[in-house]
């Protein structure tokens, strides 16, 4: 096999990189193994000696306790207290004492004899388990007499061999007349040291020598019988004592044993005795040396074999595939695209082989495509040319649509300009005429024209706002219970005068039976009907307007069909009629006016209410608009109307308001003085005089004391807000109607007021019809006719209230600027809210709008708009103060 240069270089790199770490690791391992085996051996010997020491200690402790217990025996005390002349009693008590000695000997088989001796060493009672005689004298008795210890132990070599163990306990008489007890004798217990002998014979290793020696060096016990009753030299005893003090295994030489270095451990026992365990050092570490040799052999084998194995593995895994890949690449470079690398294992090399095969396949495919492309180039050029022509046509269509959209936008702006300027021209012109000639004969007619054009402007702005909300999907609808007959009467009261003015017939056509109520949004439903019905009147020159009402039980939908005999529409016009800013054509706009928003808004509102608006028409023969609205009946128990008599008994809310009478006790909670005067003046129209509360806290206190039929509660007041006051009243079990007065009329705000306990809401500025509807719902109002509203607005008292409000505006403007400079944003927001409500009530719409923008920016924390909104409000106040025409128009 050919050896590549890469293989040689790889071998040169692998060898040192593997051998050096292995040598270091082997040396480290060898050192650790040697050290560990030595530590393990020392630990084994140390634990063994400690165990033997504890075993001997426990053994001696048992017999010391036994000797002490025997010395306190009542039988022994009785025997010692017996007088010498009482021979019979003494003999009897001696027998009892011998029985006690025999019982102890039976309980402890190692006890050889028990001897009671007097202070001179003479035996007075002796018991022996082997029936021997009492010794005449003990070799250690002189030491016993001289010692002050009550307990003593002695180990003595026996004449017949071995070692005897003796325990001595002093006996004292009990005499309470003596100041100190008197020694009466000794109990001497001789014990066969079986446990000590067996402990000496135990060993942690072979060739271990265990010795028990006295303090003088005499060997009392030995695991090797050759050393029994021999002596260790003083120098050897000094080494042993030093080892016992250190408590460590160490290497010493004991010439009395042999001349070998021995690893020796020594422990001192009670009585000055030493337990010694010793083993030749060479034997102790013999197993460690064997392990070290095996470790060294493994390291050497690893150093030799591991680089070779690594080289073989690397060559098989990397070098051989690289050589194959290099050879295949060379063949591809020479133009041979039939190369295919064999399948390899599922690893990176296998992935590389697969990628190489894929690359070669791609090259083959590209070459094939290139050949095909050369053959079909002309055909592809022709197709590309055709595609470019189609793209140009699409581009031309897009440009045309963009131009049409631009024209539509321009036409819409022109329409808006016309729609806005037309009523503004009338408003400004008639206002100037009234200013120059207040006593003109047609002054009331001029004021009516100004009011009608103002309402038209408001309707136009509302339509644009509704369309923007619909397109942003932000328009929300309610679902409340509605009686549809009063609603249609309200629509009739508005459309009928318009039709009569153009000498058109107007009729409501009911297809009985019909449900009495439906659950929907009354405001939006009325907006849809008025939009389409007013369009029907506008585009009809002669004939009639018919509004038909039907109910489909299957889908649970009300169907309103508005039919006119007007100009009608073509098919193309019907396709555009529901698009925003679209009318039938430009001539329609010029002839009839309008923005083209009404039908678009009506269709979207109908869809939000669960239905739709559809149209059928024929040019010159009128149009039919079909409006479907979901009734949303929650139960099957529906109240039905099935005759015309019920219809004739119905009156509109406006008519009902004029027919009702009332005497009521009303509380008005409002912090703004101007609003207090204005709303009080409005209520006086019906003969209602409200009590006034300046904040929520006063409102709560007054409501709990007085029985009010109705509370009109402003939602933002100092000390305590209207929302908190309403919640407190409901918690206090007040169940009368509470109507929220607020400039915040967003749906989520209204939901919060209703959730807090309000029964209804009135938006600021106060609308005449909505206030009347609230009074009609909760009270019986004494109102002969609605002309009292107009009389109120023209009264001297109302003009005086408006003038007082104007005089306070400079102070309010200064306060706005001061709060902005002090960055008191919360107070500034409260002031803006108050100005928004009061200015709207008095007709200053520019201040009302500017204050609303400032309040919204502060509430939404839109800091970028704060400065602009504050400056806008200040300028609106200045403009109102500097323009008498604006003041007079608002007052009127």
C-alpha positions in Angstrom: 0.0 0.0 0.0 1.3 3.4 -0.9 2.2 5.6 2.1 1.1 9.2 1.6 3.0 12.2 2.8 -0.1 13.2 5.0 0.2 9.8 6.8 3.8 10.4 7.6 3.2 13.9 8.9 0.2 12.7 10.9 2.4 10.0 12.5 5.0 12.6 13.4 2.3 14.7 15.1 0.4 12.0 16.9 3.4 10.2 18.4 4.7 13.1 20.7 1.1 14.3 21.4 0.2 10.9 22.7 3.4 9.6 24.3 4.2 12.7 26.5 0.7 12.9 28.2 0.8 9.1 28.7 4.2 9.2 30.3 3.1 12.1 32.6 -0.1 10.3 33.4 1.7 7.0 34.1 4.2 8.6 36.5 1.4 10.4 38.3 -0.6 7.2 38.5 2.4 5.2 39.8 3.1 7.7 42.5 -0.5 7.8 43.6 -0.8 4.0 43.6 2.3 3.7 45.9 1.2 6.4 48.2 -2.4 5.0 48.4 -1.3 1.5 49.2 1.0 2.8 52.0 -1.8 4.9 53.4 -4.2 2.0 53.2 -1.8 -0.3 55.1 -1.2 2.3 57.8 -5.0 2.8 58.1 -5.6 -0.9 58.5 -3.0 -1.4 61.2 -4.1 1.8 63.0 -7.7 0.7 63.1 -6.8 -2.8 64.1 -4.8 -1.6 67.1 -7.5 0.8 68.1 -10.1 -2.0 68.0 -7.9 -4.3 70.1 -7.2 -1.6 72.6 -10.9 -0.9 72.9 -11.7 -4.6 73.3 -9.1 -5.0 76.1 -10.3 -1.8 77.8 -13.9 -3.0 77.7 -12.8 -6.4 79.1 -10.9 -4.9 82.1 -13.8 -2.4 82.7 -16.2 -5.3 83.0 -14.2 -7.0 85.7 -13.4 -3.8 87.5 -17.1 -3.1 87.7 -17.8 -6.7 88.9 -15.1 -6.4 91.7 -16.6 -3.1 92.8 -20.1 -4.5 92.8 -18.9 -7.4 94.8 -17.3 -5.1 97.4 -20.7 -3.4 98.0 -22.6 -6.7 98.6 -24.9 -6.6 101.7 -23.8 -10.2 102.5 -20.2 -9.1 102.6 -21.1 -6.1 104.8 -22.9 -8.4 107.2 -20.0 -10.8 107.4 -17.5 -8.0 108.1 -19.7 -6.5 110.9 -20.0 -9.9 112.7 -18.1 -9.9 116.0 -15.3 -12.5 116.4 -16.9 -14.1 119.5 -20.1 -14.8 117.5 -18.7 -17.9 116.0 -22.1 -19.5 115.0 -23.3 -16.3 113.3 -20.0 -15.8 111.6 -20.0 -19.3 110.2 -23.5 -18.9 108.9 -22.7 -15.6 107.3 -19.4 -17.0 105.8 -21.5 -19.7 104.1 -23.8 -17.0 102.6 -20.7 -15.1 101.4 -19.3 -18.1 99.8 -22.6 -18.6 97.9 -22.3 -15.0 96.6 -18.7 -15.7 95.5 -19.9 -18.9 93.7 -22.7 -17.0 91.9 -20.2 -14.4 90.6 -17.9 -17.2 89.4 -20.8 -18.9 87.6 -21.8 -15.6 86.0 -18.3 -14.8 84.8 -16.5 -18.0 83.8 -13.1 -16.3 83.5 -13.1 -15.7 87.3 -10.6 -18.2 88.8 -10.8 -17.2 92.4 -12.2 -14.6 94.8 -10.3 -13.8 98.0 -11.4 -11.6 100.9 -8.3 -10.5 102.9 -7.9 -8.2 105.8 -5.7 -5.1 105.9 -2.7 -7.4 106.8 -3.2 -9.6 103.8 -4.6 -12.6 105.7 -7.4 -14.4 103.9 -10.7 -14.5 105.7 -12.9 -15.9 102.9 -11.6 -17.6 99.7 -13.4 -19.2 96.8 -11.8 -21.0 93.9 -13.4 -22.4 90.8 -10.6 -25.0 90.5 -10.7 -25.9 94.2 -7.2 -24.5 94.9 -6.1 -23.1 98.2 -5.8 -19.5 99.1 -2.3 -18.1 98.4 -0.3 -17.2 101.5 0.7 -13.9 100.0 0.3 -11.9 96.7 3.5 -10.5 95.2 1.9 -7.2 94.6 0.3 -6.8 98.1 2.9 -4.3 99.3 2.0 -2.1 96.4 -1.7 -2.4 97.2 -1.2 -1.4 100.8 0.8 1.7 99.8 -1.6 2.8 97.1 -4.5 5.1 97.9 -6.5 3.9 94.8 -9.6 2.0 95.7 -9.4 0.0 92.4 -6.2 -1.6 91.1 -5.3 -4.2 88.5 -2.1 -6.3 88.1 -0.8 -8.6 85.4 1.7 -11.2 86.7 3.5 -14.1 85.0 2.3 -17.5 86.3 4.7 -20.1 87.5 3.2 -22.7 85.2 3.4 -20.3 82.3 1.2 -17.6 80.9 0.0 -14.4 82.7 -2.5 -14.0 85.5 -4.8 -10.9 85.8 -5.8 -9.6 89.2 -8.4 -7.0 90.2 -8.2 -5.4 93.7 -11.0 -3.4 95.4 -10.5 -1.8 98.9 -13.3 -2.3 101.5 -14.2 0.3 104.0 -16.5 0.0 107.0 -19.6 2.2 107.3 -19.6 4.1 110.6 -21.4 7.3 110.9 -19.7 8.3 114.1 -16.3 8.3 112.5 -15.1 11.3 110.5 -13.5 9.1 107.9 -14.2 5.5 106.9 -11.9 2.7 108.2 -10.3 0.3 105.8 -11.4 -3.3 106.6 -9.7 -5.3 103.9 -9.6 -6.1 100.2 -11.4 -8.1 97.6 -8.9 -9.7 95.2 -10.4 -11.3 92.0 -8.1 -13.5 89.9 -9.3 -13.7 86.2 -8.1 -15.9 83.3 -7.2 -13.4 80.5 -9.0 -15.3 77.7 -10.1 -12.2 75.8 -6.6 -10.6 76.0 -5.0 -13.8 74.8 -7.4 -14.2 71.9 -6.9 -10.5 71.0 -3.1 -10.9 71.0 -3.4 -13.8 68.5 -5.5 -11.7 66.0 -3.5 -10.0 63.2 -4.3 -7.7 60.2 -1.5 -9.3 58.1 0.5 -12.4 58.1 3.8 -12.2 60.1 2.3 -9.7 62.4 3.7 -9.7 65.9 1.4 -8.5 68.7 2.8 -7.8 72.3 1.3 -6.7 75.6 4.2 -5.4 77.8 4.4 -3.8 81.2 5.9 -0.4 81.8 9.2 -2.1 82.8 9.4 -3.9 79.4 8.3 -7.3 80.5 6.4 -9.2 77.7 3.2 -10.4 79.4 1.3 -11.6 76.3 2.7 -12.4 72.8 1.3 -13.7 69.6 4.6 -15.6 69.2 5.2 -17.8 72.3 9.0 -17.4 72.0 8.8 -13.8 73.3 6.6 -14.5 76.4 8.2 -13.4 79.7 11.1 -11.8 77.9 12.1 -8.2 78.4 12.4 -5.2 76.0 15.3 -2.8 76.6 14.8 0.7 78.0 15.7 2.2 74.7 13.0 0.1 73.0 10.5 1.0 75.6 11.3 4.7 75.1 10.6 4.3 71.3 7.3 2.4 72.1 6.2 5.1 74.5 6.9 7.8 71.9 4.9 6.0 69.3 2.0 5.6 71.8 2.1 9.4 72.4 2.0 10.2 68.7 -0.6 7.6 67.8 0.9 7.0 64.4 2.3 4.0 62.5 6.1 4.4 62.1 9.2 2.5 61.2 11.5 1.3 64.1 14.0 -1.5 64.9 13.4 -3.8 67.9 16.7 -5.6 68.5 15.0 -7.8 71.2 12.8 -9.2 68.4 15.0 -9.1 65.3 17.1 -6.6 63.3 14.5 -5.9 60.6 12.8 -2.5 60.1 9.3 -2.9 61.3 6.2 -0.8 60.9 5.0 -0.5 64.5 1.9 0.9 66.2 1.7 1.3 70.0 -1.3 2.1 72.3 -1.1 2.6 76.0 -3.6 0.8 78.3 -4.6 1.6 81.8 -2.1 0.5 84.5 0.9 1.6 82.5 0.7 -1.4 80.0 1.4 -1.1 76.2 -0.3 -2.9 73.3 2.2 -3.3 70.4 1.5 -4.5 66.8 4.5 -4.7 64.5 5.1 -6.1 61.0 8.2 -6.1 58.8 8.1 -3.1 56.4 9.0 -5.2 53.4 6.0 -7.5 54.0 3.6 -4.6 54.7 4.2 -2.8 51.3 4.7 -6.0 49.3 1.2 -5.8 47.7 1.7 -2.1 46.9 4.9 -2.9 45.0 3.1 -5.4 42.9 0.4 -2.9 42.0 3.0 -0.3 41.1 4.7 -2.8 38.8 1.5 -3.7 37.0 0.7 0.1 36.6 4.1 0.7 35.1 3.7 -2.2 32.7 0.3 -0.8 31.6 1.8 2.6 31.0 4.6 1.2 28.8 2.2 -0.9 26.8 -0.1 2.2 26.3 2.9 4.3 25.1 3.8 1.7 22.5 0.3 0.6 21.2 -1.9 3.7 21.6 -0.2 5.8 18.9 -0.3 2.9 16.5 -4.0 2.3 17.1 -4.8 6.0 16.8 -2.9 6.2 13.5 -4.7 3.2 12.1 -8.1 4.6 13.1 -7.4 8.0 11.8 -6.1 6.6 8.5 -9.2 4.4 8.1 -11.7 7.2 9.1 -10.0 10.2 7.4 -7.0 9.6 5.2 -8.5 6.9 3.0 -11.7 8.8 2.3 -9.7 12.0 1.6 -7.6 10.1 -0.9 -10.7 8.7 -2.6 -12.2 12.2 -2.7 -9.0 13.7 -4.1 -8.9 11.0 -6.8 -12.6 11.6 -7.7 -12.1 15.4 -7.9 -9.1 14.9 -10.2 -11.3 12.8 -12.5 -14.1 15.4 -12.5 -11.5 18.1 -13.3 -10.5 16.0 -16.4 -14.2 16.0 -17.5 -15.2 12.5 -16.3 -18.7 13.2 -14.8 -19.5 9.5 -14.4 -17.6 9.5 -11.0 -19.6 8.2 -8.1 -18.2 7.8 -4.6 -19.3 4.7 -2.7 -21.8 5.1 0.2 -20.1 5.8 3.5 -21.2 5.7 7.1 -23.7 8.2 8.4 -21.2 10.8 9.6 -19.5 14.0 8.3 -17.4 12.0 5.8 -20.5 10.3 4.5 -22.2 13.7 4.2 -19.2 15.0 2.3 -19.4 12.1 -0.1 -23.1 12.7 -0.6 -22.6 16.4 -1.2 -19.8 15.5 -3.8 -22.1 13.1 -5.6 -24.9 15.7 -5.5 -22.5 18.3 -6.9 -21.5 16.1 -9.8 -25.1 15.3 -10.5 -25.9 19.0 -10.5 -23.1 19.6 -13.0 -24.4 16.9 -15.2 -27.9 18.3 -15.0 -26.7 21.9 -15.7 -24.8 20.7 -18.7 -27.9 18.9 -20.0 -30.0 22.1 -19.4 -27.4 24.1 -21.1 -27.6 21.9 -24.2 -31.3 22.1 -24.1 -31.2 25.8 -23.6 -29.0 26.1 -26.7 -31.5 24.1 -28.7 -34.6 26.1 -27.5 -33.2 29.6 -27.1 -35.4 31.2 -29.8 -38.5 29.7 -28.3 -37.6 31.0 -24.8 -36.8 34.5 -26.2 -40.3 34.6 -27.8 -42.0 33.5 -24.5 -40.1 36.1 -22.6 -41.1 38.8 -25.0 -44.7 37.7 -24.6 -44.4 37.8 -20.8 -43.0 41.3 -20.9 -45.8 42.5 -23.1 -48.4 41.0 -20.6 -46.5 42.7 -17.7 -46.6 46.0 -19.5 -50.3 45.6 -20.0 -50.7 44.9 -16.3 -48.6 47.9 -15.5 -50.7 50.1 -17.7 -53.9 48.8 -16.0 -52.2 49.6 -12.6 -51.3 53.1 -13.8 -54.8 53.6 -15.0 -56.2 52.4 -11.6 -53.8 54.7 -9.8 -54.8 57.6 -11.9 -58.5 56.8 -11.3 -57.8 56.5 -7.6 -56.0 59.9 -7.7 -59.0 61.4 -9.6 -61.3 59.8 -7.1 -59.3 61.3 -4.3 -59.3 64.7 -6.0 -63.1 64.5 -6.6 -63.6 63.5 -3.0 -61.6 66.4 -1.8 -63.5 68.7 -4.1 -66.8 67.2 -2.9 -65.7 67.6 0.8 -64.6 71.2 0.1 -68.0 71.9 -1.5 -69.9 70.1 1.2 -68.1 71.9 4.0 -68.0 75.4 2.3 -71.6 75.4 1.3 -73.1 75.2 4.9 -70.2 77.4 6.2 -71.1 80.0 3.6 -74.7 80.0 4.8 -73.7 80.0 8.5 -71.2 82.9 8.1 -73.4 84.9 5.7 -76.6 84.8 7.8 -74.5 85.4 11.0 -73.0 88.6 9.5 -76.5 89.7 8.5 -77.8 89.2 12.0 -74.8 91.0 13.5 -75.4 94.0 11.3 -79.2 93.9 11.5 -80.3 92.1 14.7 -83.9 93.3 14.3 -84.3 91.9 10.7 -87.8 90.5 10.0 -86.5 87.1 9.0 -84.1 86.7 11.9 -85.7 83.6 13.2 -85.6 82.0 9.7 -81.9 82.9 9.5 -81.2 81.3 12.8 -83.1 78.2 11.7 -80.9 78.1 8.5 -77.7 78.5 10.6 -78.8 75.6 12.9 -79.8 73.3 9.9 -76.4 73.9 8.2 -74.5 73.3 11.5 -76.3 70.0 11.9 -75.4 69.1 8.3 -71.7 69.9 9.1 -71.9 67.7 12.2 -73.5 64.9 10.2 -70.7 65.1 7.6 -68.0 65.0 10.2 -69.7 62.1 12.0 -69.8 60.1 8.7 -66.1 60.6 8.1 -65.3 59.5 11.6 -67.6 56.5 11.4 -65.9 55.4 8.1 -62.4 55.8 9.6 -63.5 53.7 12.6 -65.0 51.0 10.3 -61.9 50.8 8.1 -59.7 50.6 11.3 -62.1 47.9 12.7 -62.5 50.0 15.8 -66.2 50.7 15.6 -68.1 48.9 18.3 -71.9 48.3 18.5 -74.1 47.7 21.4 -76.9 45.1 21.9 -79.8 46.5 23.9 -83.5 45.8 23.8 -85.3 48.1 21.4 -89.1 48.6 20.7 -89.0 49.0 16.9 -92.3 50.8 16.6 -91.2 53.9 18.5 -87.9 53.8 16.6 -89.8 53.9 13.3 -92.0 56.7 14.6 -88.9 58.7 15.2 -87.7 58.0 11.7 -91.1 58.9 10.4 -91.0 62.2 12.3 -87.8 63.1 10.5 -88.4 61.8 7.0 -92.1 62.8 6.7 -91.4 66.6 6.7 -88.7 66.1 4.2 -91.0 64.2 1.9 -93.9 66.7 2.3 -91.5 69.5 1.5 -90.9 67.9 -1.9 -94.7 66.9 -2.2 -93.9 63.2 -2.0 -96.1 60.5 -0.5 -94.6 58.7 2.5 -95.9 55.5 4.0 -94.9 52.8 6.6 -95.9 49.3 5.5 -96.1 46.7 8.3 -96.3 43.0 7.4 -97.9 41.6 10.6 -97.4 39.7 12.8 -94.1 41.3 14.0 -92.1 40.9 17.2 -92.5 43.9 19.6 -88.7 44.2 20.4 -85.3 43.3 19.0 -81.9 43.3 20.6 -79.5 45.6 18.7 -77.9 49.0 18.7 -80.7 51.6 18.4 -78.4 54.5 17.4 -76.7 52.6 14.6 -80.0 51.1 13.3 -81.7 54.5 13.2 -78.6 55.9 11.4 -78.9 53.2 8.7 -82.6 53.8 8.2 -82.2 57.6 8.1 -79.3 57.4 5.7 -81.1 55.3 3.1 -84.5 56.9 3.6 -83.1 60.5 3.3 -81.3 59.3 0.2 -84.6 58.0 -1.2 -86.2 61.5 -0.6 -83.2 63.3 -2.1 -83.1 61.3 -5.3 -86.9 61.3 -5.8 -88.5 64.2 -7.6 -92.1 62.8 -7.7 -93.9 59.8 -6.6 -93.6 58.1 -3.2 -91.3 56.7 -0.5 -92.4 53.4 1.2 -90.6 51.8 4.2 -91.7 48.2 4.5 -91.1 46.1 7.7 -91.1 42.3 7.8 -89.7 39.6 10.1 -88.1 36.3 9.0 -88.4 33.8 11.9 -85.8 31.3 10.4 -82.7 33.5 10.5 -84.3 35.7 13.2 -83.9 38.8 11.1 -85.9 42.0 10.8 -86.2 43.1 7.1 -86.6 46.8 6.3 -87.4 47.5 2.6 -87.1 51.2 1.5 -88.6 51.7 -2.0 -88.6 55.0 -3.9 -89.7 56.1 -7.4 -86.5 58.2 -8.0 -83.9 58.3 -10.7 -82.7 54.7 -10.2 -79.3 53.2 -11.1 -77.7 51.2 -13.8 -75.8 47.9 -13.2 -72.4 49.6 -13.1 -73.6 52.2 -10.8 -75.0 49.6 -8.4 -71.6 47.9 -8.3 -70.0 51.2 -7.1 -72.8 52.5 -4.9 -71.5 50.9 -1.6 -67.9 52.0 -2.1 -66.7 55.0 -0.1 -66.7 58.4 -1.8 -68.7 57.0 -4.8 -72.0 58.2 -6.3 -73.7 57.2 -9.5 -71.7 59.7 -11.5 -70.3 63.3 -11.3 -73.6 64.7 -12.6 -75.3 63.1 -9.6 -72.9 64.9 -7.3 -73.4 68.2 -9.0 -77.2 67.8 -9.1 -77.9 66.3 -5.7 -74.7 66.9 -3.6 -73.5 64.6 -0.9 -70.2 62.8 -0.1 -70.9 59.3 -1.1 -70.3 58.0 2.4 -73.8 57.2 3.6 -74.4 53.9 1.8 -70.9 52.6 2.5 -71.3 53.3 6.2 -74.8 51.9 6.3 -73.7 48.6 4.7 -70.8 48.2 7.1 -73.1 49.0 10.1 -75.7 46.5 9.0 -73.0 43.8 8.7 -71.8 44.7 12.3 -75.4 44.3 13.4 -75.6 40.8 12.0 -77.2 41.6 8.6 -76.5 43.4 5.3 -77.8 46.0 2.8 -78.7 44.9 -0.7 -80.1 47.0 -3.6 -82.1 46.4 -6.8 -82.7 49.2 -9.2 -83.6 50.2 -12.7 -82.5 53.5 -14.2 -85.4 55.9 -14.3 -87.7 53.6 -12.3 -86.5 54.0 -8.7 -84.5 51.8 -6.3 -85.3 49.2 -3.6 -82.9 48.9 -0.7 -83.4 45.7 1.5 -81.9 46.0 5.0 -81.6 42.9 7.2 -80.8 43.2 10.9 -80.4 40.4 13.4 -83.1 40.5 16.0 -81.0 38.5 18.5 -83.9 37.1 20.4 -82.5 35.2 23.4 -85.6 33.1 24.1 -88.6 31.6 22.2 -91.1 33.6 24.3 -91.5 36.5 21.8 -94.2 39.2 22.3 -96.0 39.7 18.9 -97.9 42.6 17.4 -100.6 41.5 15.0 -102.9 44.6 14.3 -102.9 48.2 13.1 -104.6 49.5 16.2 -101.4 49.0 18.2 -99.5 51.1 15.6 -101.9 54.1 15.8 -101.5 54.2 19.6 -97.8 54.6 19.3 -96.2 58.0 19.4 -92.6 59.0 19.0 -90.3 59.8 22.0 -90.5 63.4 21.0 -94.2 63.5 21.1 -94.4 61.5 24.3 -92.0 63.9 25.9 -94.3 66.8 25.1 -97.3 65.0 26.6 -95.8 63.8 30.0 -96.0 65.8 33.3 -93.9 65.4 36.3 -93.1 66.6 39.8 -89.7 65.3 40.8 -86.9 65.8 43.3 -83.6 65.8 41.4 -79.9 66.1 42.5 -77.3 67.5 40.2 -73.7 66.6 41.1 -71.4 68.9 39.1 -68.3 70.8 40.2 -68.3 73.3 37.3 -70.3 76.4 38.3 -71.2 77.3 34.7 -72.4 73.7 34.0 -74.5 73.9 37.2 -76.3 77.0 36.1 -76.8 75.8 32.5 -78.2 72.3 33.4 -80.3 73.9 36.1 -81.7 76.3 33.5 -82.4 73.4 31.1 -84.3 71.5 33.8 -86.3 74.6 34.8 -87.9 74.3 31.3 -89.9 71.4 32.7 -90.4 73.1 36.1 -87.6 71.0 37.7 -85.4 72.7 40.3 -82.4 70.5 41.2 -80.4 70.4 44.4 -76.7 71.0 43.7 -73.7 69.0 45.0 -70.2 70.3 44.2 -68.4 67.0 44.5 -69.0 63.3 44.9 -68.7 63.3 48.7 -71.5 65.9 49.0 -73.6 63.9 46.5 -73.3 60.8 48.6 -74.2 62.6 51.8 -77.2 64.4 50.3 -78.5 61.3 48.5 -78.5 59.3 51.8 -80.4 62.1 53.6 -82.9 63.0 50.9 -85.1 60.9 48.7 -84.2 61.9 45.2 -86.2 60.6 42.2 -83.1 61.1 39.9 -79.4 61.8 40.3 -77.4 63.5 37.5 -73.8 62.6 38.4 -70.7 64.2 36.8 -68.0 61.5 36.5 -65.0 63.7 37.1 -65.1 65.9 40.3 -62.7 66.9 43.0 -62.6 65.3 46.5 -64.5 62.2 45.2 -65.3 61.4 41.6 -68.7 60.4 40.3 -67.6 56.8 39.6 -66.6 56.3 43.2 -69.6 58.1 44.5 -71.9 55.9 42.5 -70.3 52.7 43.8 -70.6 54.0 47.4 -74.3 54.8 46.9 -75.0 51.3 45.5 -73.2 49.7 48.4 -75.3 51.8 50.7 -78.4 50.3 49.1 -79.5 53.4 47.2 -81.7 52.0 44.4 -82.8 55.2 42.7 -81.8 56.0 39.1 -78.3 57.5 38.6 -77.4 59.1 35.2 -73.7 59.7 34.4 -72.8 63.1 32.9 -69.4 62.8 31.1 -67.4 64.1 28.2 -65.9 60.6 27.8 -68.4 58.7 25.7 -66.2 55.9 24.4 -67.8 52.4 24.8 -65.3 51.2 27.4 -65.9 54.3 29.5 -69.7 53.9 29.3 -69.3 50.2 30.2 -67.3 51.2 33.3 -70.0 53.7 34.4 -72.8 51.1 33.9 -70.8 48.5 35.8 -70.3 50.9 38.7 -74.1 51.2 39.1 -75.2 54.0 36.7 -78.5 53.5 34.9 -77.7 55.6 31.8 -75.2 58.1 30.4 -75.5 61.6 29.0 -72.6 62.9 26.9 -71.4 66.5 27.1 -72.4 68.8 25.6 -75.9 68.1 26.8 -78.2 67.1 23.8 -81.8 68.3 24.1 -83.4 65.2 22.8 -81.2 62.8 24.8 -81.8 64.7 28.1 -85.5 64.6 27.3 -85.3 60.9 26.6 -83.6 60.3 30.0 -86.3 62.3 31.8 -89.0 60.5 29.8 -87.5 57.1 30.8 -87.1 57.9 34.5 -89.6 60.7 35.2 -92.9 62.1 33.9 -92.0 65.5 32.5 -94.4 68.5 32.4 -93.7 69.8 28.9 -96.4 71.3 26.8 -94.2 71.6 23.8 -90.6 71.6 22.8 -90.6 75.3 22.0 -89.7 75.9 25.6 -86.2 74.7 24.7 -85.9 77.4 22.1 -87.3 80.0 24.5 -84.8 78.9 27.1 -81.9 79.3 24.7 -83.1 82.8 23.9 -83.8 83.8 27.5 -81.9 86.6 29.3 -80.9 84.2 32.1 -79.2 81.8 29.6 -77.4 84.7 27.9 -76.2 85.9 31.3 -74.8 82.5 32.2 -73.0 82.3 28.9 -71.6 85.8 29.5 -70.4 84.8 33.0 -68.6 81.8 31.4 -66.9 84.0 28.9 -65.6 86.3 31.7 -64.0 83.3 33.5 -62.2 82.0 30.4 -59.1 84.3 30.8 -58.6 82.9 34.3 -59.0 79.3 33.0 -56.4 80.0 30.2 -53.9 81.4 32.8 -54.4 78.3 34.9 -53.8 76.0 31.9 -50.5 77.8 31.1 -49.5 77.7 34.8 -50.2 73.9 35.3 -48.2 73.1 32.1 -45.2 75.2 33.3 -45.4 73.4 36.7 -45.8 70.0 34.9 -48.8 69.2 37.1 -50.2 66.8 34.5 -52.9 65.2 36.6 -54.4 68.7 37.5 -54.0 69.8 33.9 -55.9 66.7 32.7 -58.7 67.4 35.2 -59.0 71.0 34.0 -59.0 69.9 30.4 -61.9 67.5 31.1 -63.8 70.3 32.9 -63.3 72.7 30.0 -64.3 70.1 27.4 -67.7 69.5 29.1 -68.5 73.1 29.9 -67.4 74.6 26.6 -69.4 72.1 24.7 -72.5 72.9 26.8 -72.2 76.6 25.9 -71.5 76.0 22.2 -67.8 76.8 22.1 -66.9 73.8 19.9 -63.3 74.9 19.2 -62.5 75.0 23.0 -64.4 71.7 23.4 -62.4 69.9 20.7 -59.0 71.4 21.9 -59.7 70.5 25.5 -60.7 66.9 24.5 -57.4 66.5 22.5 -55.3 67.7 25.5 -57.2 65.3 27.9 -56.8 62.3 25.6 -53.0 63.0 25.1 -52.5 63.3 28.9 -54.6 60.2 29.6 -52.8 58.1 26.9 -49.4 59.5 28.2 -48.6 60.7 24.6 -45.9 63.1 25.7 -45.0 64.2 22.1 -48.5 65.8 21.8 -48.6 67.6 25.3 -47.0 70.9 24.2 -49.0 71.1 20.9 -52.3 70.2 22.6 -51.8 72.8 25.4 -50.9 75.5 22.9 -53.9 74.6 20.8 -56.2 74.9 23.8 -54.7 78.3 24.7 -55.1 79.6 21.1 -58.7 78.3 21.0 -59.5 80.3 24.2 -57.8 83.4 22.8 -59.6 83.1 19.5 -63.0 82.9 21.3 -62.2 85.8 23.6 -61.0 88.0 20.6 -63.9 87.2 18.3 -67.3 88.6 19.2 -68.9 86.8 16.3 -67.9 83.5 17.7 -69.2 84.4 21.1 -72.5 85.6 19.7 -72.9 82.6 17.5 -72.2 80.2 20.4 -74.7 82.1 22.6 -77.4 82.1 20.0 
